[in-house]
Amino acid sequence: MKRTSQILILTAALTMLAGEARADLYTFTTINVPGAAWTNVNGINDAGQIVGTYQDASFNSHGFLGVGGVLTTVDQPGASSTNVNGINNSGQIVGWGSPTPGVQASGGGFLDVGGVFTTVSLPGAGYTYPNGISNNGQIVGYYGGTPGPHGFLDVGGVFTTINAPGAWSTIAWGVNNAGSVVGYYRDTSGPHGFLDVGGVFTTVDVPGAYYTGVHGINDAGQIVGDYDSGNGVHGFLDVGGVLTTVDVPGAHWTTINGINDSGQIVGYYYDDVNGPGPTYGFLATPVSAVPEPSSLTISVVAIALVLAIKLRFFR
């Protein structure tokens, strides 16, 4: 199932024009761990608690938990590098650690419940990396395989592999309480975002982009991610197929990693137009409700449908 059919390509492309670069919809707050070389924010729950990863002066990465503006380091016991990726409303945290700095494939996944760490590991996998956790404890991520990597859904220790049809690699990033999973996959045509609802995959491609990645989903089904169309990387919000570009003001690169049920989004950005520089985390809070399709968008859809009917009956 592919969202970018011939008719929908026209509709979505024009819809993007109607909702392009809507930074005015949010109030942005930069989040930097003091003394860190870079900071990424990866997840947020409905209480506004955030999690992410930062790098210290020794080039080791550490996870962190942010509660009410207070940032606390989260390190997996025995790991020299820790990455924290997701948090649910109970404060349960998922991520992965590595005993060897900079060697991703040597790492292992974990679930952190109030400082008590439990290993999350798919039997026989070279590595297991959790990225997201729902409020009812479902965990998603990816694991090493051949070819790979492959996505997974972990429900109470029972793992289900997630592979997008025709893909040679699949990475799951987010999951909501209904078990809808988002992420991205790669096939012979490149990287694409996806939404997996009960094993039915829908490709999520931003029109004109050669890369689309989906990283987060809330219980309303709103999804977030990033895309690259050749003029920098941009964040986006997808509400029922209506795509809105959301960029940190002044940033050359914006990646959105998570969204909660209030529509708050988190991610990271950098503002060096000459190339990647230090990344900064951010929290963006909606100024008002998440935008519904505007009258312009509705008109665009109507025009696209008329054109589709003409193409069908007069070709």
C-alpha positions in Angstrom: 0.0 0.0 0.0 1.6 3.3 -1.1 0.4 6.7 -0.2 2.0 8.4 -3.2 -0.2 7.1 -6.0 -0.5 9.2 -9.1 -3.5 11.2 -7.8 -2.1 11.6 -4.4 1.2 12.8 -5.6 -0.5 15.8 -7.1 -2.7 16.3 -4.0 0.1 16.0 -1.5 2.6 18.1 -3.5 0.1 21.0 -3.6 -0.9 20.4 0.0 2.8 20.8 1.1 2.7 24.2 -0.5 -0.3 25.1 1.7 1.4 24.1 4.9 5.1 24.8 4.2 7.6 25.8 6.9 5.0 26.5 9.6 7.4 27.4 12.4 4.8 29.9 13.6 2.7 27.1 14.9 5.1 26.4 17.7 7.1 27.9 20.5 10.6 26.5 20.3 12.9 25.9 23.3 16.6 24.9 22.7 17.8 22.1 25.0 21.5 21.6 25.6 23.1 19.5 28.3 25.7 21.8 30.0 29.2 21.1 28.7 28.1 18.7 26.0 29.6 18.7 22.5 26.1 18.0 21.1 22.6 17.2 22.3 19.8 15.3 20.7 16.3 15.0 22.1 14.7 11.7 21.0 11.4 11.2 22.9 8.7 12.9 24.9 5.7 11.7 27.0 2.4 13.3 27.8 3.8 14.9 31.0 6.4 16.7 29.0 9.3 14.6 30.2 12.0 14.2 27.6 14.8 11.8 26.9 17.8 12.0 24.6 21.5 11.6 24.1 24.5 13.9 24.5 28.3 13.6 23.9 30.8 14.6 26.5 34.3 16.0 26.1 35.8 12.5 25.9 33.5 11.7 22.9 31.4 9.2 25.0 27.7 9.4 24.6 25.3 9.4 27.5 21.5 9.3 27.8 19.6 11.9 29.7 16.1 12.4 31.2 14.7 15.9 31.4 11.9 16.6 34.0 10.8 20.2 34.5 14.0 21.6 33.0 16.3 19.5 35.1 18.5 17.1 33.1 19.7 13.9 34.7 22.3 11.6 33.0 21.1 8.0 32.3 23.9 5.4 31.7 23.4 1.7 31.1 25.5 -0.1 33.8 28.8 -1.4 32.3 28.4 0.6 29.1 30.9 3.3 28.0 28.3 4.8 25.7 24.6 5.0 26.2 21.8 6.2 23.9 18.3 6.9 25.2 15.6 7.0 22.6 12.1 6.6 24.1 9.9 7.2 27.2 6.3 6.5 28.0 3.8 8.0 30.4 5.0 5.7 33.2 8.5 7.0 32.9 9.8 3.7 31.4 12.8 4.4 29.2 14.4 2.4 26.4 17.7 2.7 24.6 20.9 0.9 24.0 24.5 0.9 25.2 27.9 -0.1 24.0 30.9 -1.3 25.9 33.1 0.1 23.1 32.9 3.8 22.3 31.8 4.4 18.7 31.2 0.7 18.0 27.5 0.5 17.5 27.2 -3.2 16.6 28.7 -4.2 20.0 25.8 -2.7 21.9 22.7 -4.1 23.6 19.2 -2.8 24.3 17.7 -2.0 27.7 14.5 -1.1 29.5 15.0 1.3 32.4 12.2 1.3 35.0 13.0 3.7 37.8 16.8 3.0 37.5 16.4 -0.7 37.3 17.8 -1.9 33.9 16.5 -5.0 32.1 18.2 -6.3 28.9 16.1 -6.1 25.7 17.7 -8.6 23.3 16.3 -10.7 20.5 17.8 -14.2 20.8 20.4 -14.8 18.1 20.6 -11.2 16.9 24.0 -9.5 16.6 22.6 -6.5 18.3 19.2 -5.2 19.5 18.4 -1.5 19.6 15.1 -0.3 21.1 13.9 3.1 19.8 10.4 3.6 21.2 8.0 2.4 23.9 4.2 2.8 24.2 2.3 3.5 27.4 1.2 -0.2 27.5 4.9 -1.3 27.3 5.2 -2.3 23.6 8.8 -1.7 22.5 10.0 -1.2 18.9 13.4 -0.9 17.4 15.8 -2.8 15.1 18.2 -5.7 15.3 21.1 -7.0 13.3 20.6 -9.7 10.6 21.6 -10.7 7.1 20.5 -8.8 5.2 19.5 -6.2 7.6 18.8 -4.5 9.9 15.3 -5.6 10.6 12.6 -3.9 12.7 11.0 -5.5 15.7 8.0 -5.2 18.0 8.5 -6.6 21.5 5.4 -7.3 23.5 6.2 -8.7 26.9 9.3 -10.4 25.6 7.7 -11.8 22.5 9.4 -10.5 19.5 7.8 -10.0 16.1 10.0 -9.0 13.1 9.0 -6.0 11.1 10.1 -6.0 7.4 8.6 -3.6 4.9 7.7 -5.4 1.7 10.5 -5.4 -0.8 12.9 -3.7 1.6 16.5 -4.8 2.3 16.5 -2.9 5.6 13.8 -1.8 8.0 14.1 0.3 11.1 11.2 0.8 13.5 11.3 4.1 15.5 7.9 4.7 17.2 4.8 2.9 18.4 1.5 4.1 19.9 -0.9 2.3 22.3 -2.9 0.8 19.3 0.3 -0.9 18.2 0.7 1.3 15.1 4.4 1.3 14.2 6.4 3.9 12.2 9.9 4.0 10.9 11.8 3.9 7.6 13.0 1.3 5.1 15.4 1.1 2.2 14.7 -0.6 -1.1 16.3 -0.3 -4.5 14.7 3.2 -5.0 16.1 4.6 -1.7 14.9 5.4 1.8 11.2 5.8 2.6 9.1 6.3 5.7 6.4 3.9 6.7 3.3 3.4 8.8 2.6 -0.2 9.8 -1.0 -0.9 11.1 -1.5 -4.5 12.0 1.0 -5.6 9.3 -0.5 -3.4 6.6 2.3 -1.0 5.4 1.7 2.4 4.0 4.7 4.2 2.5 5.1 7.8 3.7 7.0 9.9 1.1 7.3 13.6 1.2 6.7 14.7 -2.4 9.9 15.7 -4.2 12.2 14.3 -1.4 14.8 11.7 -2.1 14.8 10.7 1.6 11.9 10.5 4.1 12.2 9.1 7.6 9.3 8.7 10.1 10.3 8.7 13.8 7.3 9.2 16.0 3.6 8.6 16.3 1.0 9.6 19.0 -2.3 8.0 20.0 -4.2 10.3 17.6 -2.1 8.8 14.7 -0.2 12.1 14.1 3.3 11.2 12.8 6.6 13.1 12.6 9.9 12.8 10.9 12.3 14.4 8.5 13.0 14.6 4.8 15.6 15.9 2.4 14.8 17.3 -1.0 18.2 18.7 -1.8 18.0 22.0 0.1 18.7 20.8 3.6 16.9 18.4 6.0 13.5 19.5 7.3 11.1 18.2 9.9 7.5 17.4 9.1 4.2 16.7 10.7 1.7 14.4 9.0 -1.9 14.7 10.1 -4.1 12.3 8.2 -1.9 12.6 5.1 -1.7 16.4 5.3 2.0 17.2 5.5 3.3 20.3 7.1 7.0 21.3 7.1 8.2 22.3 10.6 11.7 23.8 10.9 13.4 25.3 13.9 13.7 29.0 12.9 17.1 29.7 11.3 18.1 26.1 11.2 19.7 24.4 8.2 18.8 21.0 9.4 15.8 20.0 11.5 15.0 16.4 12.6 11.8 15.6 14.5 12.0 12.5 16.6 8.9 12.4 18.8 5.4 13.7 19.4 3.1 13.4 22.4 -0.7 13.5 22.6 -0.6 17.2 23.2 1.2 17.7 19.9 4.5 18.7 21.5 7.4 17.7 19.3 11.1 17.1 20.1 14.2 16.6 18.0 17.5 18.2 17.1 18.8 20.8 14.7 22.0 22.5 13.5 22.4 25.9 11.9 25.7 25.7 10.1 24.9 26.2 6.4 28.5 25.1 5.4 28.0 21.6 6.8 27.0 19.6 9.8 28.1 21.2 13.1 27.1 20.7 16.7 23.5 19.6 17.1 21.1 21.2 19.6 18.1 19.5 21.0 14.7 21.3 21.0 11.2 21.1 22.4 8.4 22.7 20.3 5.0 23.4 21.9 2.0 24.2 19.7 0.8 27.7 19.9 -2.7 26.4 19.1 -4.2 23.1 18.1 -2.5 21.0 15.5 -3.6 22.5 12.1 -6.6 20.9 10.3 -6.6 21.0 6.5 -7.2 24.6 5.4 -9.7 25.8 2.9 -6.8 26.1 0.4 -5.9 22.4 1.1 -9.5 21.3 0.6 -9.6 23.2 -2.6 -6.4 21.6 -3.8 -7.8 18.2 -3.0 -11.0 19.0 -4.9 -9.0 20.1 -7.9 -6.9 17.0 -7.8 -10.0 14.8 -7.8 -11.5 16.7 -10.7 -8.2 16.2 -12.7 -8.2 12.5 -11.7 -11.7 12.1 -13.0 -10.8 13.8 -16.3 -7.8 11.6 -16.7 -9.9 8.5 -16.1 -12.7 9.3 -18.5 -11.0 11.4 -21.2 -7.6 9.8 -21.6 
